Amino acid sequence: MNVRLWVRPLRIRYDACLVEQSSAVIGMPLLAQSHFWSLLFSALLLVGLPIAFWRWARGTEEGPVKLSMKAVLTLFWISSIVFLAAKEAVGLALATALIGGLAVSLVWAPTLGGMLSDGIGGVYTGGSTEIETKPLYSYAKAKLNRGDVTGAIVEVRKQLAQFPEDFEGLMCLARIFVERQNNLSDADEILERISVDPRYSSGEQVAALNQLADWRLKYGLDSNGAREALEGIVRRFPDTEAGYVASQRLAHLTPQEMLDERTHPKPIEVVEHLEKVGLEPRLNPHAEVSPDTAGLRAQQLVDHLASHPQDFEARLELATVYNDHFARPELAIDQLEQLADLPNQPAKNVVHCLHQIADIQVEKMRDPAGAKKTLQRIVELFPQSAAAEKALTRMNYLTLQSKGQRPGGLVKMGSYPQNIGLRSTHRRHEDPG
């Protein structure tokens, strides 16, 4: 008997068993991995579909509750058909499909029809997104232009009935009261209400208080009332540009005595005028201020700044007096540095002060290096701005300016008499480079 013929089939069967076992071992991780992804996909469907359906239903007219009931009815119909088909009740499954399909179609017909019509009509109408309604004051302005003040007030009040907190409408109504009816009390009440109502922004409250100060000065001749409104801005918005601007207005507010003179003017005394006015030197408007007059003016400015330390114009004038009439450029630079360091002021004020400092350093102190550092501060404070570009351009001409030359201009040769005969020369103020 041939042994090889008997062993060979056994070996083939053994190899086949090994292959089957190896395939089973290798396939187990693949089966577990595919089972994991199927579970994850099912979980996402179970969670994601209801969320997506709810978000979509919230944007429809029917609402999520009504559409959810329709979805539950539809799922019940589909599951019934599947259940009957599994039980091999073919006739009953077909009847359920036909009758239930008719009922489901009737239930979903309004929803699907609305979606279809909205999609087609939205191409021409812009969709079903609601446009935010805003008050319209064009009718009121048109009537106001025709002189119908009462009709304009009626139109504004119609809009305010729908939008009672509208800032534009309240300001429009207050402006009609004070400018067309000379009714400052009602306008004052409206602006006072805006200024203390937290529902309005800080910008709107500041605008109301500034307008209130203007109207109290112009129509009420009430400097104290205007001061109260401006002090309200400084007190409530201390570290803002609005507070800084209000403090500047307070420093130059018209005194109440001057406003009282408008209603009760003082009699004007007629005095005897000098003859030969044209030859009188002290009437020359271009004559330089004497040292005594400059000292008096400087003292007035110092006293004023003691009460209003942030007054930009007064401190700038004091710096000019120190530089031009007392030859004290270091005092002038000190005043300008104080101005440049004031908080919450417009950038143009800072740039102006730094340019003035550079002028003094070049023209009075002959220090172009110091002037260059001052101009470099503008570049660092306001990079990539027009002021920075101007400062960089001016830095290139500091050497010429320190020698008394203007870039691209003419150089004066020699000195000439200031007064020839009876002709008076006008002092020329050169532009800072």
C-alpha positions as CSV (number, residue, x, y, z in Angstrom):
1,M,0.0,0.0,0.0
2,N,1.3,3.4,-1.0
3,V,1.7,5.5,2.2
4,R,2.2,8.7,0.3
5,L,-1.3,8.5,-1.3
6,W,-2.8,8.1,2.2
7,V,-0.9,10.9,4.0
8,R,-1.4,13.5,1.3
9,P,-5.2,14.0,1.8
10,L,-4.6,14.3,5.6
11,R,-2.0,17.0,5.0
12,I,-4.3,19.0,2.8
13,R,-7.1,18.9,5.4
14,Y,-4.7,20.0,8.1
15,D,-3.5,23.0,6.0
16,A,-7.1,24.0,5.3
17,C,-7.9,23.9,9.0
18,L,-5.0,26.2,9.7
19,V,-6.1,28.6,7.0
20,E,-9.6,28.8,8.4
21,Q,-8.4,29.4,12.0
22,S,-6.0,32.1,10.8
23,S,-8.7,33.8,8.9
24,A,-11.0,33.7,11.9
25,V,-8.2,35.2,14.1
26,I,-7.4,37.9,11.6
27,G,-11.1,38.8,11.0
28,M,-12.0,39.2,14.7
29,P,-10.4,42.7,15.0
30,L,-11.9,43.8,11.7
31,L,-15.3,42.7,12.8
32,A,-15.0,44.5,16.1
33,Q,-13.8,47.7,14.4
34,S,-16.7,47.6,11.9
35,H,-19.1,47.0,14.8
36,F,-17.7,50.1,16.6
37,W,-18.1,52.4,13.6
38,S,-21.7,51.1,13.0
39,L,-22.6,51.9,16.6
40,L,-21.0,55.3,16.4
41,F,-22.9,56.1,13.2
42,S,-26.2,54.9,14.7
43,A,-25.6,57.1,17.8
44,L,-24.9,60.2,15.6
45,L,-28.1,59.5,13.6
46,L,-30.2,59.1,16.8
47,V,-28.8,62.3,18.3
48,G,-28.1,64.4,15.2
49,L,-31.3,63.9,13.3
50,P,-33.7,65.1,16.1
51,I,-31.5,68.1,16.8
52,A,-31.4,69.0,13.1
53,F,-35.1,68.5,12.8
54,W,-35.8,70.6,15.8
55,R,-33.7,73.5,14.6
56,W,-35.3,73.4,11.2
57,A,-38.8,73.2,12.7
58,R,-38.1,76.3,14.8
59,G,-37.8,78.4,11.6
60,T,-41.1,77.4,10.2
61,E,-44.5,78.8,10.7
62,E,-46.0,75.6,12.1
63,G,-43.4,75.3,14.9
64,P,-41.5,72.3,16.2
65,V,-44.4,70.8,18.3
66,K,-46.8,70.4,15.4
67,L,-44.1,69.2,13.0
68,S,-42.9,66.7,15.6
69,M,-46.4,65.2,15.8
70,K,-46.5,64.8,12.0
71,A,-43.1,63.1,12.1
72,V,-44.2,60.6,14.8
73,L,-47.3,59.8,12.8
74,T,-45.2,59.2,9.7
75,L,-42.8,56.9,11.6
76,F,-45.7,54.9,13.0
77,W,-47.1,54.4,9.5
78,I,-43.7,53.2,8.1
79,S,-43.1,50.9,11.0
80,S,-46.6,49.4,10.6
81,I,-45.9,48.5,7.0
82,V,-42.6,46.9,7.9
83,F,-44.2,44.9,10.7
84,L,-47.0,43.6,8.5
85,A,-44.6,42.7,5.7
86,A,-42.4,40.8,8.2
87,K,-45.5,38.8,9.3
88,E,-46.2,38.0,5.6
89,A,-49.5,39.8,5.8
90,V,-49.0,41.1,2.3
91,G,-52.6,42.2,1.7
92,L,-52.9,44.1,5.0
93,A,-49.5,45.7,4.4
94,L,-50.6,47.0,1.0
95,A,-53.8,48.4,2.5
96,T,-51.9,50.1,5.2
97,A,-49.5,51.6,2.7
98,L,-52.3,52.9,0.5
99,I,-54.6,54.3,3.2
100,G,-51.8,55.5,5.5
101,G,-50.0,57.0,2.6
102,L,-53.1,59.1,1.7
103,A,-53.4,60.3,5.3
104,V,-49.7,61.1,5.6
105,S,-49.7,63.0,2.3
106,L,-52.7,65.1,3.5
107,V,-50.9,65.8,6.7
108,W,-47.6,66.9,5.0
109,A,-49.1,68.6,2.0
110,P,-49.3,72.2,3.6
111,T,-45.8,71.9,4.9
112,L,-44.2,70.7,1.6
113,G,-46.3,73.1,-0.5
114,G,-45.1,76.0,1.7
115,M,-41.5,74.9,1.4
116,L,-41.8,74.7,-2.4
117,S,-43.6,78.0,-2.8
118,D,-41.1,79.8,-0.4
119,G,-38.2,78.4,-2.4
120,I,-39.5,79.6,-5.7
121,G,-41.0,82.8,-4.5
122,G,-37.8,83.7,-2.5
123,V,-36.0,84.1,-5.8
124,Y,-38.2,87.2,-6.5
125,T,-39.2,88.4,-3.0
126,G,-35.9,87.8,-1.1
127,G,-37.1,85.0,1.0
128,S,-39.1,84.8,4.2
129,T,-36.6,86.6,6.4
130,E,-38.3,89.3,8.4
131,I,-36.9,92.8,7.8
132,E,-36.2,94.7,11.0
133,T,-38.8,97.5,11.3
134,K,-37.4,101.0,12.0
135,P,-39.1,104.3,12.6
136,L,-39.5,106.6,9.6
137,Y,-39.5,110.3,10.1
138,S,-39.6,111.4,6.5
139,Y,-43.2,112.5,6.7
140,A,-42.4,114.6,9.8
141,K,-39.5,116.3,8.1
142,A,-41.5,116.9,5.0
143,K,-44.3,118.6,7.0
144,L,-41.7,120.6,9.0
145,N,-40.2,121.9,5.7
146,R,-43.6,123.1,4.7
147,G,-44.0,124.9,8.0
148,D,-46.6,122.5,9.4
149,V,-45.0,122.2,12.9
150,T,-48.1,120.7,14.5
151,G,-48.4,118.0,11.8
152,A,-44.7,117.2,12.2
153,I,-45.1,116.7,15.9
154,V,-48.0,114.4,15.3
155,E,-46.0,112.3,12.8
156,V,-43.1,112.0,15.3
157,R,-45.4,111.0,18.1
158,K,-46.9,108.3,15.8
159,Q,-43.5,106.7,15.4
160,L,-42.6,107.1,19.0
161,A,-45.9,105.3,19.9
162,Q,-44.4,102.2,18.2
163,F,-40.8,102.9,19.2
164,P,-41.0,104.8,22.5
165,E,-37.2,104.5,23.2
166,D,-36.0,105.6,19.8
167,F,-33.2,108.1,20.3
168,E,-33.5,109.8,16.9
169,G,-37.2,110.4,17.4
170,L,-36.9,111.9,20.9
171,M,-34.1,114.2,19.7
172,C,-36.2,115.2,16.7
173,L,-39.2,116.0,18.9
174,A,-37.0,118.0,21.4
175,R,-35.5,120.0,18.5
176,I,-39.0,120.9,17.1
177,F,-40.0,122.0,20.6
178,V,-37.1,124.3,21.2
179,E,-36.3,125.6,17.6
180,R,-39.8,125.9,16.2
181,Q,-41.9,126.6,19.3
182,N,-39.4,128.1,21.7
183,N,-40.4,125.5,24.2
184,L,-37.2,124.9,26.1
185,S,-38.9,123.3,29.1
186,D,-40.3,120.3,27.2
187,A,-37.1,119.8,25.2
188,D,-35.1,120.0,28.5
189,E,-37.3,117.3,30.0
190,I,-36.7,115.0,27.1
191,L,-32.9,115.3,27.1
192,E,-32.7,115.0,30.9
193,R,-34.7,111.7,30.6
194,I,-32.3,110.4,28.0
195,S,-29.2,111.4,30.0
196,V,-30.2,109.3,33.0
197,D,-31.9,106.3,31.3
198,P,-29.5,103.3,31.3
199,R,-31.2,101.9,28.2
200,Y,-29.3,104.5,26.1
201,S,-25.7,104.1,25.2
202,S,-23.0,106.4,26.7
203,G,-22.6,108.1,23.3
204,E,-26.3,109.0,23.2
205,Q,-26.3,110.3,26.7
206,V,-23.2,112.5,26.0
207,A,-24.9,113.8,22.9
208,A,-28.0,114.6,24.8
209,L,-26.1,116.5,27.6
210,N,-24.0,118.4,25.0
211,Q,-27.2,119.4,23.1
212,L,-28.8,120.4,26.4
213,A,-25.9,122.7,27.3
214,D,-26.1,124.3,23.8
215,W,-29.8,125.0,24.0
216,R,-29.6,126.3,27.6
217,L,-27.0,128.8,26.4
218,K,-28.7,129.8,23.1
219,Y,-32.3,129.8,24.0
220,G,-32.4,130.0,27.8
221,L,-29.3,132.3,28.3
222,D,-28.6,130.1,31.2
223,S,-24.8,129.7,31.7
224,N,-25.3,127.9,35.1
225,G,-27.6,125.4,33.5
226,A,-25.2,124.7,30.7
227,R,-22.4,124.3,33.2
228,E,-24.5,121.8,35.1
229,A,-25.0,119.7,31.9
230,L,-21.3,119.8,31.0
231,E,-20.2,119.0,34.6
232,G,-22.5,115.9,34.3
233,I,-20.4,114.7,31.4
234,V,-17.2,115.2,33.2
235,R,-18.5,113.5,36.4
236,R,-20.0,110.5,34.7
237,F,-17.4,109.9,31.9
238,P,-14.2,111.1,33.5
239,D,-11.7,109.0,31.6
240,T,-13.0,109.5,28.1
241,E,-12.5,111.9,25.3
242,A,-16.1,113.1,25.8
243,G,-15.1,114.1,29.4
244,Y,-12.0,115.9,28.1
245,V,-14.0,117.9,25.5
246,A,-16.6,118.8,28.1
247,S,-13.9,120.1,30.4
248,Q,-12.5,122.3,27.6
249,R,-16.0,123.7,27.1
250,L,-16.3,124.4,30.8
251,A,-13.1,126.4,30.7
252,H,-14.4,128.7,28.0
253,L,-18.1,128.8,29.0
254,T,-19.7,132.2,28.6
255,P,-20.2,133.9,32.0
256,Q,-23.7,134.5,33.2
257,E,-23.0,138.3,33.4
258,M,-22.4,138.4,29.7
259,L,-25.6,136.6,28.9
260,D,-27.5,138.9,31.2
261,E,-26.2,141.9,29.2
262,R,-28.0,140.6,26.1
263,T,-31.4,141.1,27.8
264,H,-30.3,144.2,29.8
265,P,-27.6,145.9,27.8
266,K,-25.5,148.6,29.5
267,P,-25.5,152.1,28.1
268,I,-22.5,152.8,25.8
269,E,-20.5,155.9,26.8
270,V,-19.4,158.1,24.0
271,V,-15.8,159.2,24.5
272,E,-13.7,161.8,22.6
273,H,-11.5,160.1,20.0
274,L,-8.0,161.2,19.2
275,E,-7.2,163.1,16.1
276,K,-4.7,161.8,13.5
277,V,-5.5,158.2,14.4
278,G,-3.4,157.0,11.5
279,L,-0.2,158.4,13.1
280,E,-0.9,157.2,16.6
281,P,1.7,154.3,17.2
282,R,-0.1,152.7,20.2
283,L,-3.1,151.9,18.0
284,N,-1.0,149.7,15.7
285,P,-2.5,146.3,15.9
286,H,0.8,144.7,15.0
287,A,2.8,146.4,17.7
288,E,4.6,144.0,20.0
289,V,3.3,143.6,23.6
290,S,5.4,145.4,26.2
291,P,6.9,143.4,29.0
292,D,4.5,144.8,31.5
293,T,1.5,143.7,29.4
294,A,3.0,140.3,28.8
295,G,3.5,139.8,32.6
296,L,-0.1,140.8,33.3
297,R,-1.4,138.4,30.6
298,A,0.8,135.6,31.9
299,Q,-0.5,136.1,35.4
300,Q,-4.1,136.0,34.1
301,L,-3.4,132.8,32.3
302,V,-1.8,131.2,35.4
303,D,-4.8,132.2,37.6
304,H,-7.2,130.8,34.9
305,L,-5.3,127.5,34.7
306,A,-5.4,127.1,38.5
307,S,-9.2,126.7,38.1
308,H,-9.1,124.9,34.7
309,P,-5.8,123.0,34.5
310,Q,-6.9,121.1,31.3
311,D,-7.7,124.2,29.3
312,F,-5.8,123.5,26.1
313,E,-6.0,127.0,24.6
314,A,-5.0,128.9,27.8
315,R,-2.0,126.7,28.4
316,L,-1.0,126.9,24.8
317,E,-1.2,130.7,25.0
318,L,0.9,130.7,28.2
319,A,3.6,128.7,26.4
320,T,3.6,131.3,23.6
321,V,4.0,134.1,26.1
322,Y,6.9,132.4,27.8
323,N,8.6,131.7,24.5
324,D,8.0,135.0,22.7
325,H,7.9,137.6,25.4
326,F,10.0,136.2,28.2
327,A,12.6,134.3,26.2
328,R,12.1,131.3,28.4
329,P,11.8,128.3,26.0
330,E,12.2,125.8,28.8
331,L,9.1,127.1,30.5
332,A,7.2,127.0,27.2
333,I,8.3,123.4,26.6
334,D,7.1,122.5,30.1
335,Q,3.7,123.9,29.4
336,L,3.5,122.1,26.1
337,E,4.6,118.8,27.7
338,Q,1.8,119.1,30.1
339,L,-0.6,119.6,27.3
340,A,0.8,116.6,25.4
341,D,0.4,114.4,28.5
342,L,-3.3,115.3,29.1
343,P,-5.3,112.1,29.0
344,N,-8.2,111.4,26.6
345,Q,-7.6,114.3,24.3
346,P,-7.7,114.2,20.5
347,A,-4.6,113.0,18.7
348,K,-4.3,116.2,16.7
349,N,-3.8,118.2,19.9
350,V,-0.9,115.9,21.0
351,V,0.7,116.2,17.5
352,H,0.3,120.0,17.5
353,C,2.0,120.3,20.9
354,L,4.9,118.1,19.9
355,H,5.4,120.1,16.7
356,Q,5.5,123.3,18.8
357,I,8.1,121.8,21.1
358,A,10.2,120.9,18.0
359,D,9.9,124.5,16.8
360,I,11.2,125.9,20.0
361,Q,14.0,123.4,20.2
362,V,15.2,124.3,16.7
363,E,14.6,128.0,16.6
364,K,15.2,129.1,20.1
365,M,17.5,126.4,21.6
366,R,19.4,125.4,18.4
367,D,18.9,121.7,19.3
368,P,18.0,119.8,16.2
369,A,18.9,116.5,17.9
370,G,16.3,117.2,20.6
371,A,13.8,118.2,18.0
372,K,14.4,115.0,16.1
373,K,13.6,113.0,19.3
374,T,10.4,115.0,19.8
375,L,9.3,114.3,16.3
376,Q,10.2,110.6,16.7
377,R,7.6,110.5,19.6
378,I,4.9,111.4,17.0
379,V,6.0,108.4,14.9
380,E,5.9,106.1,17.9
381,L,2.6,107.4,19.3
382,F,0.8,107.3,16.0
383,P,2.5,104.8,13.7
384,Q,1.3,104.5,10.1
385,S,-0.6,107.8,10.2
386,A,-0.5,111.0,8.3
387,A,1.0,112.7,11.3
388,A,3.8,110.2,11.4
389,E,4.5,110.7,7.7
390,K,4.6,114.4,8.2
391,A,7.0,114.1,11.2
392,L,9.3,111.8,9.2
393,T,9.4,114.3,6.4
394,R,10.1,117.2,8.7
395,M,13.0,115.3,10.4
396,N,14.9,115.4,7.1
397,Y,14.8,119.3,7.1
398,L,15.7,120.0,10.8
399,T,19.3,121.0,9.9
400,L,18.1,123.5,7.4
401,Q,15.5,124.9,9.8
402,S,18.1,125.3,12.5
403,K,20.1,127.5,10.1
404,G,17.2,129.8,9.5
405,Q,16.3,128.2,6.1
406,R,13.1,126.8,4.8
407,P,13.3,123.8,2.6
408,G,12.9,124.9,-1.0
409,G,12.6,128.6,0.1
410,L,14.8,131.7,-0.2
411,V,17.6,132.6,2.2
412,K,17.5,136.2,3.5
413,M,20.9,138.0,3.2
414,G,21.7,140.8,5.6
415,S,19.4,142.8,7.9
416,Y,17.1,145.7,7.2
417,P,15.5,148.5,9.2
418,Q,12.1,147.5,10.7
419,N,10.5,150.9,10.2
420,I,11.2,153.0,7.2
421,G,9.6,156.4,7.5
422,L,6.0,156.2,8.7
423,R,5.4,152.7,7.2
424,S,4.8,149.9,9.7
425,T,5.8,146.4,8.8
426,H,3.7,143.4,9.6
427,R,5.3,140.7,11.5
428,R,5.4,137.5,9.4
429,H,4.8,134.2,11.2
430,E,6.5,131.5,9.4
431,D,4.9,128.1,9.2
432,P,6.7,125.4,11.3
433,G,8.3,123.1,8.9
